[in-house]
Amino acid sequence: MPVVLPSADLLFVGGRVFTADPARGHATTVAVRDGRIQAVGTDEVRDLAGPDTEIVDLRGRLLLPGFQDAHVHAVMGGVELNQCDLTNTTDVEEYLRRVRAYADAHPELEWISGGGWAMESFPGGVPGRELLDRVVPDRPVFLSNRDHHGAWVNSRALELAGITADTPDPEDGRIDRAPDGSPAGGLQEGAMRLVTDLLPETTAADRLAGLHRGQELLFSLGVTAWQDAMVCATNGYPDVSDAYLTAARDGSLRATVVGALWWDRDRDASQIPELVAKRETFTVGRLRCDSVKLMLDGVAENFTAAMTAPYRDGCGCATTNTGLSFIDPKALPDYVTALDALGFQAHFHALGDRAVRDALDAVAAARAANGFRDTRPHLAHLQVVHPDDVPRFRELGASANLQAYWASHEPQMDELTIPFLDPAAAVHQYPFGDLLRAGAHLAAGSDWPVTTPDPIEAIHVAVNRAHHGSDYPPFLPGQELDLATALTAYTAGSAFVNHLDDRGVIRAGNVADLVVLDRDPFAAPAAEIGAASVARTYVDGQVVYAA
């Protein structure tokens, strides 16, 4: 006798269903019961409608799995939304207007903090302290740039930190200087700690509010699960693990979150027992902390991404600078092997091709020592990947975690990056197509608040190699992805990295984390992908956002 299924709680009909399931592809109808996918198919699934079933007419729109962000800083992003926000503009006078307005609105604050400014706004990417002095002369100001690898400070902040012309650069950073050697107002990488060590700590209430605001924003963009790439304190940024733990316990964390514990680059393997203890403490409810973030290098635009070939100077001549390795490459394989043996996932920050190679070498060492354990290591950012290393992702079972929004022409790329990279490296930036053709597993993330957390905007760039509405030509044609591949990276691909194997694919039995878009991007030209938006987001079959 045929099995008779109970009636569905939800029934999605009348549109296209992108399942991210290679065994099925597209469908037209999905049934949900008790928070899980009950059935996927076409008209036959309509038979599961009962008297109490909610029918959702897609009206030709697209239903797909909930997006998963495999590299984001959700709490930090939410906290920064409540500070002095300099995002969404590159105009210096607008920056100053916002800083003055924020300072005037908060006379009680000892420090003015915030960020989001773009390096392209300033000559050579270096902001001047005297600009901030004009609007806030009496209180210290610390404003991180949009990539959070540099900061803009005023004279009062430099004074409190004791930074003068005689202050040496730290080993892992740089103090931007005026021609006379005095501090100009920019601090790069580890030099930020000279000031951030003085910043008032955010409160537990601030961090929890930041998580709630970040979660609300991510839900509005269709993101139902994520990996927070830094849940412990570092570089002056707060330890946000308490916010996650509180929300996981009180039920206000409705997304599913993997937390990446921070590898302290100033220490050695003696920190591993502490990571083991934190994994146990911070694995509660919807929160699991079994990934470890290893930040191997900086970023190309401030010449700290670790490269195999030296950076160029303003005249196009090779320098002696090949960037920074924040973790000793000789010790890294032992660290990763030990973490892998304990069941930790290695989550690498690797922008330059030397950092990518160091990460892959470390994964290779772990595989050789431990076998192919199901720890699912992944490398985030991947701005430059040497062609010799592209096939190693598949060979080693290391996922490529793409921040696709960055793979485009814009002033920071064209003015502050390409002219200073070795020409042979510049043509191998964000090689998504090469990685796909070589069989690499692709995941995706935003790195918000570095750039927008909107998966649709990133997917648009992955397909078009240009921002939506941009007049720039495609960036390195031949490295684009097709729409289905880009969507899969942001759903099933990231779910794999996050070890969330019952999410990310619309398949019977999986959790009903789902997104309805306001249109079907498959039915329109690729140049219009970025015009799509989220109409509704479901977690466990329940609406958490409706436009």
Beta strands, then each sheet from edge to edge (+ up, - down):
strand 1: 10-13
strand 2: 16-18
strand 3: 26-27
strand 4: 29-33
strand 5: 36-41
strand 6: 54-57
strand 7: 62-65
strand 8: 67-72
strand 9: 84-85
strand 10: 112-117
strand 11: 141-145
strand 12: 150-153
strand 13: 173-177
strand 14: 183-189
strand 15: 223-228
strand 16: 256-262
strand 17: 287-295
strand 18: 345-350
strand 19: 378-381
strand 20: 399-402
strand 21: 442-444
strand 22: 514-517
strand 23: 534-539
strand 24: 542-546
sheet 1: 5+ 4- 1+ 6+
sheet 2: 3+ 2- 7- 22+ 23- 24+
sheet 3: 8+ 15+ 16+ 17+ 18+ 19+ 20+ 21+
sheet 4: 9+ 10+ 11+ 12- 14+ 13-
end
